[in-house]
Amino acid sequence: MGRQRPGSPTLEEVAALAGVGRGTVSRVINNAAGVKESTRRTVERAIAELGYVPNLAARSLAGRRADAVALAMTERDWRLFGEPFFSEIVQSVGDALADTSVQLLLTLVRTDAERRRFVEYARGGRVDGVLLMSVRAEDRLPDMLAEAGLPTVLLGRRSGDEHITYVDADNVGGARGAVVHLLRGGRRRIAAVTGPLDMYVTQCRLRGYREALAAAGLDPLPSLVVEGDFTEASGRRATAELLEKHPDMDAVFAASDTMAAGALGVLRAAGRRVPEDVAVIGFDDFPLGQHTEPPLTTVRQPLEEIGETMVRLLMEELQETGQPEVAWRHVILRTRLVVRDSA
């Protein structure tokens, strides 16, 4: 460990004596919020015992900010920027930053070269932290940012073992509740149109669908599940495939409102009445769901609250002048079924 000057104690030595992390010592020195009073007293005793004197020059340097955060989308298809989910999140994040001096930078990171370039850009002091959305299972970008010491918050997570700070919706519970609603309405041949299966959000919504069917004593047939990509076009394609394989299906659970809108169009063109012949439920509660024919029953995930919470967690990490905390923060927000005419 390097020392401030020969013989002077270091921040690491204070942390070791107090039995806390380096970041906790930094927060105590800077009188930051979020430290328990008993922990603060322990750190202060360690500082006094060792005679530690903060390096004011380093603290000054560490306090310099770019006053900018990046909202990075890792989706490979740039056209998805036009989907309602992403525009809603951008708006909610922008609203959460509106009363601050922080600028929001939007960027698309798709390839390994773009990942390396973005990390170098971010660690060069051009942004203070990163908000990531649409991260898939094998994407190393969150780990690259963490290794570079950049505060990072994910929208969603790559797996159930995610170790980066994230904000997510209760996708399993939301999907389960949607299918239970269909079952209570007497539906028994319930199909599912999923998102990309290499995304954890898709896996969670599919799990909720299967759990509801299993609890009702129904076998979740693999042929009743078709993969989409959260776009309206994929919803149309998947529903057409389902009608061909299962003309007796009586309900569709789509993992997004845009795919549900595509399903409604295909069902109408096939002469199927909604909800009399086939009930349809989406997921998200975008404004478009109120204007489909018929209006769409859907699972509402609180997109405004998701954006606000992502910004809050990132701002809290930016207040820390030391190393990131050992414990990452994981927030899962409740979903709610919004019942309209389609189911």
TADAWO-V510458 format. One record per backbone hydrogen bond with DSSP energy under -1.0 kcal/mol. NH is the residue of the N-H (numbers start at 1). CO is the residue of the C=O. If there is no record, write none. Layout:
[[NH/CO] [NH/CO]]
//
This chain:
[[8/5] [14/10] [15/11] [16/12] [17/13] [18/14] [19/15] [20/15] [25/21] [26/22] [27/23] [28/24] [29/25] [30/26] [31/28] [32/27] [40/36] [41/37] [42/38] [43/39] [44/40] [45/41] [46/42] [47/43] [48/44] [49/45] [50/46] [51/47] [52/47] [56/54] [59/55] [60/56] [61/57] [62/58] [63/59] [64/61] [69/103] [70/129] [71/105] [72/131] [73/107] [74/133] [80/77] [81/78] [82/79] [83/80] [87/83] [88/84] [89/85] [90/86] [91/87] [92/88] [93/89] [94/90] [95/91] [96/92] [97/93] [100/97] [103/67] [105/69] [107/71] [109/73] [115/111] [116/112] [117/113] [118/114] [119/115] [120/116] [121/117] [122/118] [123/119] [125/122] [126/121] [128/68] [130/151] [131/70] [132/153] [133/72] [137/198] [139/136] [144/140] [145/141] [146/142] [147/143] [148/144] [149/146] [150/145] [153/130] [154/165] [155/132] [156/167] [162/159] [166/329] [167/154] [168/331] [170/333] [171/169] [174/170] [175/171] [176/172] [177/173] [178/174] [179/175] [180/176] [181/177] [182/178] [183/179] [184/180] [185/181] [186/183] [187/182] [191/251] [192/224] [193/253] [194/226] [199/196] [203/199] [204/200] [205/201] [206/202] [207/203] [208/204] [209/205] [210/206] [211/207] [212/208] [213/209] [214/210] [215/211] [216/212] [217/214] [218/213] [221/219] [224/221] [225/222] [226/192] [228/194] [235/231] [236/232] [237/233] [238/234] [239/235] [240/236] [241/237] [242/238] [243/239] [244/240] [245/241] [246/242] [249/246] [250/189] [251/189] [252/279] [253/191] [254/281] [255/193] [257/283] [260/256] [261/257] [262/258] [263/259] [264/260] [265/261] [266/262] [267/263] [268/264] [269/265] [270/266] [271/268] [272/267] [277/273] [278/273] [279/250] [280/342] [281/252] [282/297] [284/299] [289/286] [290/287] [291/288] [296/289] [298/338] [300/336] [301/284] [303/301] [306/302] [307/303] [308/304] [309/305] [310/306] [311/307] [312/308] [313/309] [314/310] [315/311] [316/312] [317/313] [318/314] [319/315] [320/317] [331/166] [333/168] [336/300] [338/298] [342/295]]
//
